[in-house]
Amino acid sequence: MLNLYASLSKATGLFSSQNPNKLCPLHHSHNSLFTTNTKFNPKTSSLSFTKTLPSKLILKSRQSGDYYDKSFSPHQPTKGLPPRVFVGHSIYKGKAALAVEPRPPEFSPIGPGTFKLVKEGCVSLQFAPAVAVRQYDWSRKQIFSLSVTELGTIMSLGSRDSCEFFHDPNKGRSDEGKVRKVLKVEPLPDGSGRFFNLSVQNKLINMDESIYIPITKGEYTILISAFNFIVPYLLGWHTFGNSINPEDGIRADNANSRAGTDYEWNR
């Protein structure tokens, strides 16, 4: 899970992520990066609010080996490049932690100013076992990447439904079949939530590990809401929407009329 730290992070009471095994206490909400000053105007009998932005933000990840040390100023964007933002959501339990992070789609240029989607995005599930109270070993994390279709399967589950996914990272290669990953999503026996259970068998390093974490109904609802929001972005449809120009539509209609081309709904 990613945390934004103000330059005076000690003053906020948050732990530093420089030590991957020293994590923040269990919580599901974080301190705001903005401070609000409230002023009362006796003439208008109303409250006015002003927000003060921190001068510098630092974006970091808690996972070991997965740091994003991106320093930026909200008033000074990178020249010529759009800002890159890394986000995620984590759930911490007694025996394991689960970090959920979206991965963007990939595009390939096919002409001047024209791009084509070559690979859909996904959502990465990272499971880390607990080594002590509120401490997790992210160096031993196991990763399972959910495709858009698999996200749809999880989002469509009924209250008593379950699903199972199988991945072979080396499929189509010489090591095919030597690494086996199985993710199971099942309802808890008492109906209070779901189990996320990831089993990984790696014959290349003689490793067989299973990490499971219980997810409450509230936590599961948050995940489903995030999945629903991010799916169009994983498909790359937001880039298409952002590229729509009314003038392009006028030119396309004129070109189609001259070429005698009709859309389906014009027939």
FIKOLDREN-580436 format. One line per 3 residues: number of its first residue (from 1); for each residue x, y, z of C-alpha. Coordinates in nm, 2 decimals, padded with zeros to 4 digits, always signed. Layout:
BEGIN
NUM	X,Y,Z; ...
***
This chain:
BEGIN
1	+00.00,+00.00,+00.00; +00.12,+00.34,-00.08; +00.15,+00.63,+00.16
4	+00.22,+00.99,+00.08; +00.45,+01.14,+00.34; +00.49,+01.51,+00.41
7	+00.84,+01.63,+00.45; +00.79,+01.64,+00.83; +00.67,+01.27,+00.85
10	+00.77,+01.23,+01.21; +00.53,+01.50,+01.31; +00.24,+01.30,+01.16
13	+00.32,+00.99,+01.37; +00.37,+00.77,+01.06; +00.64,+00.51,+01.04
16	+00.91,+00.53,+00.78; +00.91,+00.27,+00.50; +01.29,+00.26,+00.48
19	+01.27,-00.06,+00.68; +01.04,-00.30,+00.49; +00.98,-00.51,+00.80
22	+00.88,-00.21,+01.01; +00.53,-00.14,+00.89; +00.26,+00.10,+01.01
25	+00.01,-00.02,+01.26; -00.31,-00.18,+01.13; -00.54,+00.08,+00.99
28	-00.76,+00.14,+00.69; -00.75,+00.52,+00.67; -00.47,+00.76,+00.65
31	-00.39,+01.12,+00.76; -00.48,+01.38,+00.50; -00.19,+01.56,+00.33
34	-00.39,+01.89,+00.35; -00.44,+02.12,+00.65; -00.76,+02.32,+00.67
37	-00.78,+02.66,+00.83; -01.13,+02.76,+00.94; -01.23,+03.13,+00.96
40	-01.56,+03.28,+01.07; -01.69,+03.59,+00.91; -01.93,+03.77,+01.14
43	-02.07,+03.99,+00.86; -02.18,+03.70,+00.65; -02.24,+03.45,+00.93
46	-02.06,+03.18,+00.74; -01.75,+02.97,+00.76; -01.48,+03.00,+00.50
49	-01.22,+02.73,+00.45; -00.87,+02.76,+00.31; -00.65,+02.47,+00.22
52	-00.27,+02.47,+00.25; -00.08,+02.24,+00.03; +00.25,+02.09,+00.14
55	+00.54,+02.23,-00.04; +00.68,+01.89,-00.14; +00.53,+01.54,-00.15
58	+00.71,+01.21,-00.15; +00.55,+00.89,-00.28; +00.67,+00.56,-00.14
61	+00.56,+00.20,-00.12; +00.59,-00.02,+00.18; +00.67,-00.33,-00.01
64	+01.03,-00.45,+00.01; +01.21,-00.41,-00.32; +00.91,-00.22,-00.46
67	+00.99,+00.13,-00.36; +00.87,+00.42,-00.57; +01.08,+00.72,-00.44
70	+00.91,+00.98,-00.66; +00.96,+01.33,-00.53; +00.76,+01.60,-00.69
73	+00.60,+01.94,-00.63; +00.23,+01.98,-00.72; +00.32,+02.32,-00.86
76	+00.61,+02.21,-01.08; +00.51,+01.93,-01.32; +00.78,+01.73,-01.50
79	+00.88,+01.91,-01.82; +00.73,+01.74,-02.12; +00.61,+01.44,-01.93
82	+00.28,+01.36,-01.76; +00.29,+01.29,-01.39; +00.33,+00.92,-01.28
85	+00.13,+00.82,-00.98; +00.15,+00.48,-00.80; -00.15,+00.38,-00.59
88	-00.26,+00.07,-00.40; -00.48,-00.06,-00.12; -00.36,-00.30,+00.16
91	-00.53,-00.52,+00.41; -00.34,-00.64,+00.72; -00.44,-00.94,+00.92
94	-00.27,-01.16,+01.19; -00.11,-01.41,+00.95; -00.07,-01.22,+00.63
97	-00.11,-00.90,+00.44; -00.26,-00.83,+00.10; -00.16,-00.54,-00.12
100	-00.37,-00.46,-00.43; -00.22,-00.25,-00.71; -00.35,-00.17,-01.06
103	-00.11,-00.21,-01.35; -00.17,+00.01,-01.66; -00.24,-00.12,-02.01
106	+00.03,-00.10,-02.28; +00.01,+00.08,-02.61; +00.22,+00.07,-02.93
109	+00.25,+00.35,-03.19; +00.11,+00.27,-03.53; +00.15,+00.61,-03.69
112	+00.20,+00.98,-03.61; +00.00,+01.06,-03.30; -00.18,+00.72,-03.33
115	-00.16,+00.43,-03.08; -00.30,+00.09,-03.05; -00.37,-00.12,-02.73
118	-00.14,-00.42,-02.73; -00.19,-00.54,-02.37; -00.47,-00.49,-02.13
121	-00.39,-00.38,-01.77; -00.43,-00.60,-01.47; -00.46,-00.58,-01.09
124	-00.17,-00.73,-00.89; -00.24,-00.91,-00.57; +00.06,-00.93,-00.35
127	+00.05,-01.17,-00.05; +00.31,-01.14,+00.23; +00.33,-01.37,+00.53
130	+00.35,-01.22,+00.88; +00.67,-01.27,+01.08; +00.57,-01.09,+01.40
133	+00.29,-00.88,+01.53; +00.21,-00.61,+01.27; +00.52,-00.71,+01.07
136	+00.53,-00.88,+00.73; +00.81,-01.02,+00.52; +00.76,-00.86,+00.17
139	+01.07,-01.02,+00.05; +00.87,-01.35,+00.05; +00.57,-01.21,-00.11
142	+00.38,-01.41,-00.37; +00.21,-01.22,-00.66; -00.10,-01.31,-00.86
145	-00.21,-01.08,-01.14; -00.58,-01.07,-01.21; -00.69,-01.01,-01.57
148	-00.99,-00.80,-01.66; -01.20,-01.12,-01.72; -01.09,-01.26,-01.38
151	-01.18,-00.93,-01.21; -01.53,-00.96,-01.38; -01.56,-01.31,-01.23
154	-01.48,-01.19,-00.88; -01.72,-00.89,-00.91; -02.00,-01.12,-01.02
157	-01.98,-01.36,-00.73; -02.29,-01.42,-00.52; -02.28,-01.43,-00.14
160	-02.22,-01.81,-00.14; -02.03,-01.84,-00.47; -01.66,-01.92,-00.50
163	-01.41,-01.91,-00.78; -01.06,-02.05,-00.86; -00.79,-01.93,-01.10
166	-00.48,-02.11,-01.22; -00.17,-01.94,-01.36; +00.15,-02.07,-01.51
169	+00.39,-01.78,-01.55; +00.61,-01.99,-01.78; +00.34,-02.10,-02.01
172	+00.47,-02.14,-02.37; +00.83,-02.16,-02.25; +01.08,-02.44,-02.17
175	+00.99,-02.42,-01.80; +00.62,-02.46,-01.85; +00.45,-02.65,-01.58
178	+00.72,-02.60,-01.32; +00.56,-02.30,-01.15; +00.19,-02.34,-01.05
181	-00.02,-02.07,-00.89; -00.38,-02.12,-00.77; -00.59,-01.84,-00.63
184	-00.92,-01.94,-00.45; -01.18,-01.69,-00.34; -01.43,-01.85,-00.11
187	-01.70,-01.74,+00.13; -01.62,-01.76,+00.50; -01.82,-02.04,+00.68
190	-02.00,-01.78,+00.90; -02.09,-01.56,+00.60; -01.89,-01.27,+00.74
193	-01.67,-01.22,+00.44; -01.44,-01.42,+00.21; -01.11,-01.61,+00.21
196	-00.84,-01.52,-00.04; -00.61,-01.82,-00.06; -00.30,-01.82,-00.29
199	-00.10,-02.15,-00.33; +00.23,-02.14,-00.51; +00.43,-02.45,-00.62
202	+00.77,-02.38,-00.77; +00.96,-02.69,-00.87; +01.25,-02.48,-00.99
205	+01.35,-02.38,-00.63; +01.16,-02.67,-00.45; +00.91,-02.43,-00.29
208	+00.55,-02.50,-00.19; +00.37,-02.22,-00.01; +00.02,-02.13,+00.07
211	-00.09,-01.79,+00.20; -00.44,-01.71,+00.30; -00.61,-01.40,+00.44
214	-00.97,-01.35,+00.55; -01.15,-01.05,+00.40; -01.44,-00.89,+00.58
217	-01.76,-00.78,+00.40; -01.66,-00.42,+00.43; -01.31,-00.48,+00.29
220	-01.45,-00.69,+00.01; -01.69,-00.42,-00.08; -01.41,-00.17,-00.11
223	-01.22,-00.41,-00.34; -01.52,-00.46,-00.56; -01.58,-00.09,-00.58
226	-01.22,-00.03,-00.68; -01.24,-00.31,-00.94; -01.55,-00.16,-01.10
229	-01.39,+00.18,-01.12; -01.05,+00.07,-01.27; -01.17,-00.18,-01.53
232	-01.24,+00.08,-01.81; -00.89,+00.21,-01.75; -00.73,-00.13,-01.77
235	-00.91,-00.17,-02.10; -00.76,+00.16,-02.22; -01.10,+00.31,-02.30
238	-01.02,+00.63,-02.10; -00.75,+00.71,-02.36; -01.00,+00.68,-02.64
241	-01.25,+00.90,-02.45; -00.98,+01.16,-02.39; -00.89,+01.16,-02.76
244	-01.24,+01.23,-02.89; -01.25,+01.57,-03.06; -01.58,+01.71,-03.20
247	-01.40,+01.84,-03.51; -01.27,+01.49,-03.58; -01.63,+01.37,-03.59
250	-01.73,+01.63,-03.84; -01.44,+01.55,-04.07; -01.51,+01.18,-04.04
253	-01.88,+01.23,-04.14; -01.78,+01.43,-04.44; -01.52,+01.17,-04.54
256	-01.77,+00.88,-04.50; -02.03,+01.07,-04.71; -01.79,+01.11,-04.99
259	-01.68,+00.75,-04.97; -02.03,+00.62,-04.95; -01.96,+00.45,-04.61
262	-02.25,+00.40,-04.37; -02.26,+00.31,-04.01; -02.47,+00.02,-03.89
265	-02.74,+00.24,-03.75; -02.77,+00.43,-04.08; -02.87,+00.12,-04.27
***
